[in-house]
Amino acid sequence: EGGGAVSVKQKQPLQPTAAMPSPISSPATSRIANPLPIALAFSEQVNAMFKEPNPRNCLIKVAGDVTVSFPSAVVQQILNQSSSFTPPLALQISDASKLDQILPNKHVLDMTSNDGTTIQLKFLMPALGAYLKKLADQSPSSTYHNVDILKYQVKILDGSSLPLTLFGKWLCESTQSTLTVEYACNAGAIPGAKSLANVQIIAPVSGDVKKMESEPKAAWMADRQRVVWIRRVKRFRVSSRKV
């Protein structure tokens, strides 16, 4: 029986900036003496199920989260001016037609317009200030406080966006079972990337396993009945493993 499933998560780390960057800009920055030094992070997870090696014939789901990081030093500033931000901090999403779903955090964010191509959102400043104060009270020593503001799902037409393609095939005999895994790095999905680091390939194995041989080496987790490989995947690398 052949097939395979893969889940890849990619995260852009939070990098604070001295002022509001263009992805999340607002005229409010010009109305206050000290622009808010915030950071924006995107975290995307790709889930795919393969029935054959061709990545165009697979089931794919790409979902993402957007997080904003506020320095603890600006929490009081937001609280003091939460009712006088005119206009409030705003977020604009372009090329929204490429997204299937957009779910803003309604506790701190309000969608003001959506024409199918561009989506405008604004922060609910009193609610944002109250939430940041709650985070600050819970973690008074934290330098930054992160707020999850948005979830989205990407519209996928084919497998060209997959960073990794995977196909597994079992051959079960009376004395042994052989698992062959073919995988490749899709360089077109991540421009400039030559390999994928820390890729885990996990194969559940039921039954009474007496011995395992694998090339390359793998870890056998007897308590969980699974084999785990951790690899750096280069472009078009194909590998075979025996269990």
C-alpha positions in Angstrom: 0.0 0.0 0.0 1.5 3.3 -1.0 1.0 6.9 0.0 2.2 9.3 2.7 1.5 12.3 4.7 3.6 15.3 5.5 3.3 18.3 7.8 5.7 21.2 7.5 5.7 24.2 9.8 7.6 27.4 8.9 7.8 30.4 11.2 9.2 33.8 10.6 10.6 34.9 14.0 9.5 38.1 15.7 11.9 40.9 14.9 11.1 44.1 16.7 11.5 47.3 14.6 12.1 50.9 15.6 8.8 51.9 14.1 5.7 50.4 12.5 6.9 48.5 9.3 4.9 48.7 6.1 3.1 45.3 6.5 1.2 46.8 9.5 1.2 50.6 9.2 -1.2 53.2 10.4 -1.6 56.9 10.3 -1.8 56.7 14.0 2.0 56.6 14.2 2.1 60.2 13.0 -0.3 61.3 15.7 1.7 60.2 18.7 5.0 61.5 20.0 6.7 58.0 20.0 5.7 55.5 17.3 5.1 52.1 18.6 8.0 49.7 18.1 6.1 46.5 17.2 7.0 43.3 15.3 4.9 41.0 13.1 5.4 37.3 12.6 3.8 34.8 10.2 3.7 31.0 11.0 2.5 28.7 8.3 1.8 25.0 8.4 1.5 22.8 5.3 -0.4 19.5 5.6 -0.4 17.2 2.6 -1.5 13.6 1.9 0.1 11.8 -1.1 -1.4 8.9 -3.0 1.4 8.7 -5.5 4.8 10.4 -6.1 3.3 13.2 -8.3 2.7 16.2 -6.0 0.0 17.5 -8.3 -2.2 14.5 -7.2 -2.4 15.1 -3.4 -4.6 16.7 -0.8 -3.1 19.9 0.5 -4.0 22.4 3.3 -2.0 25.5 4.1 -3.0 27.4 7.2 -1.3 30.3 9.0 -1.3 32.5 12.0 -0.2 36.1 12.5 1.2 37.3 15.7 2.1 40.9 16.8 4.6 41.5 19.5 4.4 44.6 21.7 7.3 45.7 23.9 6.3 45.8 27.5 7.5 49.5 27.7 4.6 50.6 25.4 1.8 48.8 27.3 1.1 51.9 29.5 1.3 54.1 26.5 -1.4 52.1 24.7 -3.5 52.1 27.9 -3.2 55.9 28.3 -4.1 56.6 24.7 -6.4 53.7 23.9 -9.5 55.9 23.6 -7.7 58.7 21.7 -6.0 56.8 18.8 -7.5 58.4 15.7 -7.5 56.4 13.6 -6.7 53.2 15.5 -3.8 51.0 14.6 -4.7 49.3 11.3 -3.7 46.3 9.2 -4.2 45.8 5.5 -4.1 42.5 3.7 -3.4 42.7 -0.1 -4.0 39.8 -2.6 -6.8 38.5 -0.3 -8.2 36.6 -3.3 -5.4 34.0 -2.7 -6.9 33.2 0.7 -9.8 30.9 1.4 -10.5 32.0 5.0 -9.5 34.9 7.2 -10.4 34.7 10.8 -9.4 37.8 12.8 -9.2 37.7 16.6 -12.5 39.5 17.3 -11.4 40.4 20.8 -8.8 42.8 19.6 -9.4 43.2 15.8 -12.3 44.3 13.6 -12.6 43.8 9.9 -13.8 47.1 8.4 -13.8 46.3 4.7 -13.3 43.3 2.4 -13.7 43.7 -1.4 -12.3 40.3 -2.2 -8.9 41.7 -3.1 -7.9 44.0 -0.2 -9.0 43.6 3.4 -8.8 46.4 6.0 -8.7 45.6 9.7 -8.4 47.9 12.7 -7.4 47.2 16.3 -9.9 47.7 19.0 -7.6 49.9 21.1 -9.3 49.7 24.5 -9.6 45.9 24.2 -6.0 45.7 23.0 -4.8 47.8 25.9 -6.7 45.7 28.5 -5.4 42.5 27.0 -1.8 43.7 27.0 -2.2 44.8 30.6 -3.5 41.3 31.5 -0.4 39.8 29.8 1.9 42.2 31.6 0.3 41.4 35.0 0.8 37.6 34.3 4.4 38.0 33.2 5.8 41.2 34.7 9.4 40.3 33.7 8.6 39.7 30.0 10.3 42.1 27.6 7.6 41.6 24.9 4.0 40.5 24.9 2.7 38.5 21.9 -0.9 38.8 20.7 -2.4 36.3 18.1 -4.4 38.5 15.9 -5.3 36.5 12.8 -5.7 33.0 11.3 -6.0 32.3 7.6 -6.1 29.5 5.1 -4.4 29.7 1.7 -6.1 28.8 -1.5 -4.1 26.0 -3.1 -4.5 25.0 -6.7 -1.7 22.4 -7.1 1.3 21.0 -5.3 3.8 23.6 -6.5 3.7 25.3 -3.0 4.8 22.1 -1.1 8.3 22.5 0.3 8.6 18.7 0.6 7.1 15.8 -1.5 6.8 12.4 0.1 5.8 8.9 -1.0 5.9 5.7 1.0 5.4 2.1 0.0 5.2 -1.0 2.1 6.2 -4.5 1.0 5.0 -7.0 3.7 6.3 -10.6 3.6 6.1 -13.5 6.1 9.5 -12.8 7.7 10.1 -9.1 7.1 8.4 -5.9 6.0 10.2 -3.3 3.9 9.3 0.4 3.8 10.6 2.5 0.9 10.3 6.3 1.3 10.9 8.6 -1.6 11.1 12.3 -0.8 12.4 15.5 -2.4 12.9 19.1 -1.6 10.8 21.3 -3.8 13.1 24.3 -4.3 10.5 26.2 -6.2 8.3 26.5 -3.1 11.0 28.2 -1.1 13.1 30.5 -3.3 16.8 30.4 -2.5 16.6 27.3 -0.3 18.9 24.5 -1.2 17.8 22.1 1.5 15.3 21.6 4.4 16.8 21.1 7.9 15.5 19.0 10.8 13.0 17.1 8.7 11.4 14.3 10.7 10.0 11.3 8.9 7.9 9.1 11.2 6.5 5.7 10.4 4.2 3.9 12.8 4.9 0.1 12.9 2.5 -2.3 14.6 3.3 -5.8 15.6 6.2 -7.5 17.3 9.3 -6.0 15.9 12.4 -8.1 16.5 15.0 -6.2 14.6 15.3 -3.0 12.5 17.8 -2.1 9.8 17.8 1.3 8.2 19.8 3.2 5.7 20.3 6.0 6.6 20.2 5.4 10.4 16.9 5.8 12.2 15.7 5.6 15.8 13.3 2.8 16.8 10.9 4.0 19.6 9.7 0.7 21.0 7.3 2.3 23.6 5.5 4.2 20.8 6.0 1.6 18.0 7.4 4.0 15.5 10.5 4.7 13.5 11.9 8.2 13.3 14.4 9.7 10.8 15.7 13.3 11.2 17.2 14.5 8.0 18.5 17.4 6.0 16.7 17.0 2.8 18.5 18.2 -0.4 16.9 18.7 -3.7 15.7 15.5 -5.4 17.2 13.2 -2.8 15.6 9.7 -2.9 16.2 7.2 0.0 15.1 3.7 0.8 14.7 2.3 4.4 14.0 -1.2 5.7 12.1 -2.0 8.9 
